[in-house]
Amino acid sequence: MWLLLAPIGDCRTGGSSRCRWRQCWHGNPFLPTRGPRRTDSRIWWKSCCLPWSTSRRRRKWNNPPAKNIPVSSFPKGRRFAIVFDQYNRRKGDRSPRQASSLGSGFIIDPEGYVVTNNHVIEGGEEITVILHDGERYHAEVIGRDKKTDLALLKIEADTPLPAVNLGDSNKARVGDWVIAIGNPLGLGGTVTAGIVSARGRDIRSGPYDDYIQTDAPINRGNSGGPLFNTAGDVIGINTAILSPSGGSIGIGFSVPSNIATNVLNQLREFGTTRRGWLGVNIQSVTPEIAESLGLDEARGALVAGVTKDGPAEAAGLKQGDVIIEFNARPVEEMRKLPRMVAETAVGKDVAVRVWREGGEVDLTVRLGELEKVDQASLRTGTGSAKPKGNTSQAVDELGMALSSITPELTEKFGIAREAKGVVVTGVNKQSDAEEKQLKPGDVIVEVNQEPVSSPDDVAEQVRQAREKGRSMVLLLIDKEGDMRFIPLKIEKN
């Protein structure tokens, strides 16, 4: 059963207001409004923006009403005097106006559990669920998850409500027919049809993006509505569209039901999500990095940092490891690992296989709980540094000038006191280092997974790489506290 969601809140303006997500502007859809501000050639729209966004009540406006506002006057008895009188009465009124936003949703349990998007109800002070037959119910928020943009609501009805079944989105194939149902532009129940255009889309809206792309028309107001397969099962929750105008151009995105099922079960049981936590910072393995590490192909997730006292550190994972298998499942690319970890139960012992120093190493990790982690503490410690001399020299093979860390360089480049490694003091033009955006002030912590503390150490690692027939070296770079692995070509001259 589809339904219409109407979160009610206070809105300062009756015109257009800025959406909470990307470049979306929305106002009365039947009046001329400002178009989306173009900061990118691609403009993303959340499909629920109609007609105004909800917002929390504010006790104080940023610009409070001024006192002693000048009053416009017009001779009494003249034709337009009444117009000026109405204008003067409204002029100083800055009280909040009530506004509503409309979205879609669907019932997944006869007891009244309702699924929608988090951005549909976000900021709403009161949420009303309107069924297709016009029945209205006050809804209680059971839980919400911003990372997947899902929310679970509960309504109370005297009789069991008709519900839909969440199907297996993994069975959906590109080209399969699908049906989208929702409340586009506030018109009411609307059915559109299309096909599955693509699977596993990453639109960079969150850490677990794995959207189903469809060309079934999805417009503003459809957010939170179901995407059905031909068997009548829900395989997706309509969430976003890609459009230069805000209207459907046949590129819509739905959260897969298999991701939603796990999240909704946790929201229903705990009121929040409970995701597994590994405790590593990761980055993609490029062909260049794979070559420098001796991997046969670019695969897995490269560990750029290990959180102190986290599950990974306790299990023995190290900076520079490549996670190639997690819980007996191959890690084909970096962006899949966060989803695999998040979907694994908290406290479970998981087998992890990593690539380290030219061979595979098997480890066992007991996962922590992501929601309990203090995000401010997720910075990887690098230990203390003790400068060894004040020598500076050029390493022509890498196209850089390097120096040991000194108090002068620490002050000049704003390097952290506990940093260790070798400071980049110069980068040759048209070199691979310049192309990889290395710059003076960056700190080289490791070369080919070996710690370095002087330019001589770097030169020695380059020499050893050449002797092994390698054309690249892998540098661990500290860029203002952000650890990243960067492969560099070894110059012939």
C-alpha positions in Angstrom: 0.0 0.0 0.0 1.4 3.4 -1.0 0.8 6.3 1.3 1.4 10.1 1.4 3.5 11.6 4.2 3.0 15.1 5.3 5.5 16.4 7.9 4.4 19.7 9.4 6.9 22.3 10.6 7.4 26.0 10.8 8.8 27.8 7.8 10.0 31.4 7.8 9.0 32.0 4.3 6.1 31.2 2.1 8.2 31.3 -1.0 11.1 29.1 -2.1 13.6 27.9 0.5 16.9 26.1 0.2 16.9 22.3 0.3 19.0 20.5 2.8 20.6 18.3 0.1 22.9 19.5 -2.7 21.7 22.2 -5.2 17.9 21.8 -4.9 15.7 24.9 -4.7 12.0 24.3 -4.2 8.9 26.4 -3.9 5.4 26.4 -5.1 5.7 24.0 -8.1 3.0 25.9 -10.0 4.6 29.3 -9.8 7.8 30.5 -11.4 10.7 30.0 -9.0 14.4 30.3 -9.0 16.2 27.4 -10.7 18.8 25.3 -9.1 22.1 27.0 -8.6 24.7 25.5 -10.9 27.9 24.6 -9.1 28.3 21.5 -11.1 27.2 20.2 -14.5 25.3 17.5 -12.7 22.6 18.6 -10.3 21.1 16.1 -7.8 17.6 16.5 -6.5 16.0 14.8 -3.6 12.6 13.8 -5.0 10.5 14.9 -2.1 10.9 18.6 -2.3 7.3 19.8 -2.5 6.2 22.5 -1.8 8.4 23.7 1.0 11.0 22.2 3.2 10.2 21.6 6.9 12.3 23.3 9.6 12.4 23.3 13.3 10.7 26.2 15.2 13.1 29.0 15.9 12.6 31.2 19.0 14.8 34.0 17.6 15.2 35.0 14.0 18.6 36.0 12.7 17.1 39.4 11.8 14.6 40.3 14.5 11.8 42.7 13.5 12.9 46.3 13.8 11.1 48.6 16.2 9.4 51.9 15.0 9.0 50.7 11.4 8.0 53.6 9.2 4.3 53.5 8.3 3.3 54.3 4.7 0.3 56.6 4.6 -2.3 57.3 2.0 -5.2 59.8 2.1 -8.3 58.4 3.8 -11.2 57.6 1.5 -9.0 57.2 -1.7 -9.3 54.1 -3.8 -6.1 52.4 -2.7 -6.2 53.4 1.0 -7.3 49.9 2.0 -4.3 48.3 0.3 -1.9 50.5 2.3 -3.7 49.7 5.5 -3.3 46.0 4.9 0.3 46.4 4.0 1.1 48.4 7.2 -0.6 45.8 9.4 1.5 43.0 7.9 4.8 44.9 7.7 6.1 44.2 11.1 4.8 40.6 11.4 7.8 38.3 11.4 6.1 35.4 13.2 6.9 31.8 12.0 4.6 30.5 9.3 3.5 26.9 9.2 4.5 24.9 6.2 4.4 21.3 5.1 6.3 19.0 2.8 5.0 16.0 1.0 6.6 12.7 0.4 5.7 9.0 -0.1 6.0 5.8 1.9 4.6 2.3 2.2 3.5 -0.1 5.0 5.6 -3.2 5.5 3.8 -4.7 8.5 0.0 -5.0 9.2 0.8 -3.5 12.7 1.4 -0.2 11.1 5.1 0.1 10.4 5.8 2.5 7.6 9.0 3.0 5.6 10.1 6.3 4.0 13.2 8.4 3.4 14.8 10.2 6.3 15.0 13.5 4.3 11.2 13.4 3.9 10.5 13.7 7.6 13.8 15.5 8.7 13.0 18.6 10.7 9.3 17.9 10.9 7.5 18.6 14.2 4.5 16.6 13.3 4.1 13.7 10.8 0.8 12.7 9.3 0.3 9.5 7.2 -2.5 9.7 4.7 -3.6 6.3 3.2 -4.9 5.9 -0.4 -8.5 5.9 0.9 -8.0 9.3 2.7 -7.6 7.9 6.2 -5.2 10.0 8.3 -2.9 8.8 11.1 -0.4 10.5 13.4 3.0 8.8 12.9 5.7 8.2 15.5 9.3 8.0 14.5 10.7 4.6 15.5 14.2 5.3 14.1 16.1 6.9 11.3 19.4 6.4 9.5 21.0 9.3 7.7 23.7 7.1 6.1 21.2 5.2 4.0 18.5 7.9 4.1 15.9 5.6 5.6 13.3 6.1 8.4 10.8 3.8 10.1 7.5 5.2 11.4 4.6 3.6 13.3 0.9 4.4 13.1 -1.9 3.0 15.2 -5.0 1.6 13.5 -8.0 -0.2 14.8 -7.6 -3.0 12.2 -4.7 -4.7 10.6 -3.4 -2.7 7.6 -2.5 -4.1 4.2 1.2 -4.4 3.8 3.7 -5.1 1.0 6.6 -7.6 1.0 10.3 -6.6 0.8 11.8 -8.8 -1.9 15.4 -9.8 -2.8 17.0 -6.9 -4.7 20.0 -9.1 -5.5 17.8 -11.0 -8.0 17.0 -7.8 -10.0 18.8 -7.8 -13.3 19.5 -4.9 -15.6 16.6 -4.8 -18.1 14.0 -6.1 -15.7 10.7 -4.2 -15.6 9.9 -2.2 -12.5 7.0 -0.1 -11.2 7.3 3.0 -9.1 4.4 4.3 -7.0 4.3 7.6 -5.1 3.0 11.1 -4.7 4.7 13.2 -7.3 4.2 16.9 -7.0 1.4 16.3 -4.5 -1.0 14.9 -7.1 -1.7 11.7 -5.2 -1.2 8.1 -6.0 0.7 7.7 -9.3 2.1 4.6 -11.0 5.0 4.8 -13.4 6.9 2.0 -15.2 10.4 1.5 -16.5 13.3 -0.9 -16.3 16.3 -1.4 -14.1 19.0 0.7 -15.9 22.0 -0.3 -13.7 23.0 -1.8 -10.4 25.4 -0.8 -7.7 25.4 3.0 -8.5 27.5 5.2 -6.3 26.2 8.8 -6.3 28.3 9.8 -3.4 25.4 10.6 -1.1 26.7 8.4 1.7 29.3 5.7 2.7 27.1 2.8 1.7 25.8 3.9 -1.7 24.7 0.9 -3.8 21.7 2.3 -5.6 19.4 0.7 -8.2 19.2 3.0 -11.2 15.9 3.1 -13.0 14.3 5.0 -15.9 10.8 4.8 -14.3 9.7 8.4 -13.9 10.4 9.6 -10.4 9.7 13.3 -9.5 9.6 15.5 -6.5 7.2 14.0 -4.0 8.1 10.4 -4.9 10.8 10.1 -2.2 10.2 7.2 0.1 7.9 5.4 -2.3 8.3 1.7 -3.3 9.9 0.3 -6.4 8.2 -3.0 -7.3 9.3 -5.8 -9.5 6.8 -7.7 -11.7 6.2 -10.3 -8.9 4.8 -7.5 -6.7 7.7 -7.4 -4.2 9.4 -4.1 -3.2 13.0 -4.2 -4.4 13.9 -0.6 -3.8 12.9 2.7 -2.0 12.9 5.6 -4.4 15.3 8.2 -3.0 16.9 10.6 -5.6 17.0 11.7 -9.2 19.7 13.2 -11.4 18.2 16.2 -13.3 19.2 19.7 -14.5 15.7 21.0 -13.9 14.3 19.0 -11.0 11.9 17.0 -13.2 12.4 13.4 -14.2 14.7 12.7 -17.2 14.8 9.0 -16.7 17.6 8.8 -14.2 16.3 7.8 -10.8 17.9 6.0 -7.8 16.4 3.6 -5.3 17.9 2.1 -2.1 18.0 -1.7 -2.6 15.7 -3.7 -0.4 18.5 -5.9 0.8 20.3 -2.9 2.3 17.0 -1.5 3.6 15.9 -4.8 5.3 18.9 -5.0 7.6 18.7 -1.3 8.5 14.9 -1.4 9.2 15.2 -4.5 11.3 17.8 -2.7 13.5 15.7 0.4 13.7 12.7 -1.7 14.7 14.6 -3.6 17.4 16.9 -0.9 18.8 15.6 2.4 17.5 19.0 3.0 15.9 21.5 1.2 13.7 24.2 -1.1 15.0 26.9 -1.5 12.4 30.1 -3.4 12.6 33.3 -1.4 12.9 36.8 -2.5 11.8 38.8 0.6 12.8 40.8 1.3 9.6 41.1 4.2 7.1 41.2 2.8 3.6 41.8 3.9 0.0 41.5 2.4 -3.5 44.1 0.2 -4.9 45.1 1.6 -8.3 47.1 -0.3 -10.9 50.1 1.7 -10.0 49.8 0.8 -6.3 49.1 -2.8 -7.2 52.4 -2.9 -9.1 54.4 -1.3 -6.4 53.0 -3.9 -3.9 53.5 -6.9 -6.1 49.7 -7.6 -6.5 48.7 -9.4 -9.6 45.8 -6.9 -10.2 44.2 -3.8 -8.7 41.8 -5.2 -6.1 41.1 -5.0 -2.4 41.2 -2.0 0.0 44.5 -0.5 1.0 44.9 0.3 4.7 46.1 3.9 5.0 45.7 4.1 8.7 44.8 1.9 11.7 42.8 3.4 14.6 44.6 3.2 17.9 43.0 0.6 20.3 40.5 -0.4 17.6 39.5 -3.9 16.5 42.0 -3.9 13.5 44.9 -3.0 15.7 44.1 -5.7 18.2 43.9 -8.3 15.4 47.3 -7.3 14.0 46.3 -5.3 10.8 49.1 -2.9 9.8 49.3 0.3 7.7 50.0 -0.7 4.1 48.1 -4.0 4.3 45.7 -4.7 1.4 42.4 -6.3 2.6 41.6 -8.8 -0.2 39.1 -10.9 1.6 36.6 -10.2 4.4 34.4 -12.8 6.1 35.1 -15.4 3.3 34.0 -12.9 0.6 36.5 -11.3 -1.8 36.9 -7.6 -1.7 36.8 -6.6 -5.3 37.1 -2.9 -4.8 37.5 -0.5 -1.9 34.0 0.9 -1.7 32.5 -2.5 -1.1 34.4 -3.1 2.1 32.5 -0.5 4.3 29.2 -2.1 3.3 30.5 -5.6 4.1 31.7 -4.5 7.5 28.5 -2.6 8.3 26.3 -5.5 7.5 28.2 -7.9 9.8 27.0 -8.3 13.4 28.8 -6.4 16.1 31.1 -8.6 18.2 31.4 -11.3 15.6 34.8 -12.9 14.9 35.5 -12.4 11.2 38.3 -13.9 9.1 40.2 -11.3 7.2 42.9 -12.0 4.5 45.4 -9.3 3.7 48.3 -8.9 1.3 51.4 -8.0 3.1 55.0 -7.8 1.9 54.4 -9.9 -1.2 52.3 -12.7 0.4 48.8 -13.4 1.9 48.3 -13.3 5.7 45.2 -14.6 7.5 43.9 -12.7 10.6 40.8 -12.8 12.8 39.1 -9.6 13.8 36.3 -9.1 16.4 34.2 -6.2 15.1 33.3 -3.3 17.3 30.2 -1.1 17.1 30.4 1.9 14.8 27.8 4.0 16.6 29.8 3.9 19.8 32.9 5.3 18.3 33.8 8.9 19.0 34.4 10.3 15.5 36.8 12.9 16.9 39.1 10.2 18.0 39.4 8.5 14.6 42.7 10.1 13.7 45.6 7.8 13.3 48.4 8.4 15.7 51.9 8.6 14.1 54.1 8.5 17.2 56.7 10.9 18.3 59.5 12.3 16.0 63.1 13.0 16.8 64.9 14.9 14.0 68.1 13.3 12.9 70.3 16.0 11.5 69.5 19.0 9.3 70.6 17.6 5.9 68.7 18.4 2.8 69.2 16.9 -0.6 67.6 16.2 -4.0 66.3 12.8 -4.9 66.2 13.2 -8.6 64.7 9.7 -9.2 61.4 10.9 -7.6 61.7 14.6 -8.7 61.7 16.0 -5.2 64.0 17.8 -2.8 63.8 16.3 0.7 64.9 17.1 4.2 64.8 15.6 7.7 62.3 17.1 10.0 63.7 20.1 11.8 62.2 22.7 14.2 62.6 25.3 11.5 60.7 23.2 8.9 58.1 22.2 11.5 57.3 25.9 12.2 57.5 26.9 8.5 55.1 24.3 7.2 52.9 23.8 10.3 53.9 20.2 10.7 52.6 18.4 13.8 55.2 18.0 16.5 54.6 14.3 16.8 55.1 13.8 13.0 57.9 11.6 11.8 59.4 11.0 8.4 61.0 13.2 5.7 59.8 16.6 4.6 59.2 17.5 1.0 60.9 20.9 0.5 60.7 21.1 -3.3 58.9 19.4 -6.3 60.3 19.4 -9.9 58.0 20.8 -12.5 56.5 18.2 -14.9 57.5 15.4 -12.6 55.3 12.5 -11.5 55.4 14.0 -8.0 53.9 17.2 -9.3 51.2 15.3 -11.2 50.3 13.4 -8.0 49.9 16.8 -6.3 52.7 16.4 -3.8 53.9 19.8 -2.5 56.4 21.3 0.0 55.4 20.6 3.5 54.1 17.1 2.8 55.8 14.4 5.0 57.0 11.1 3.6 56.4 8.6 6.4 57.2 5.3 4.6 58.7 4.2 1.2 57.6 0.7 0.1 56.2 0.2 3.6 59.6 0.9 5.3 59.8 3.9 7.7 62.2 6.7 6.6 63.7 9.5 8.6 66.2 11.1 6.2 66.6 11.7 2.5 69.3 8.9 2.5 66.7 6.4 3.7 64.4 7.4 0.8 67.2 7.1 -1.8 68.1 3.7 -0.4 64.5 2.4 -0.8 64.5 3.7 -4.4 67.8 1.9 -5.1 66.4 -1.4 -3.7 63.2 -1.0 -5.8 65.3 -0.6 -8.9 67.4 -3.7 -8.1 64.1 -5.7 -7.9 63.1 -4.5 -11.3 60.3 -2.2 -10.1 59.4 1.0 -11.9 57.5 2.5 -9.0 57.8 3.1 -5.3 54.9 3.4 -2.9 55.0 6.4 -0.5 52.9 6.9 2.6 52.3 10.6 2.7 51.2 12.7 5.7 49.2 15.6 4.3 48.3 17.8 7.3 47.4 14.7 9.3 45.7 12.8 6.5 47.5 9.6 5.7 47.5 8.6 2.0 49.4 6.1 -0.1 50.7 7.6 -3.3 52.7 5.6 -6.0 55.5 7.4 -7.8 57.4 6.5 -10.9 61.1 6.1 -10.7 62.7 8.5 -13.2 65.3 7.0 -15.5 67.6 10.0 -15.4 
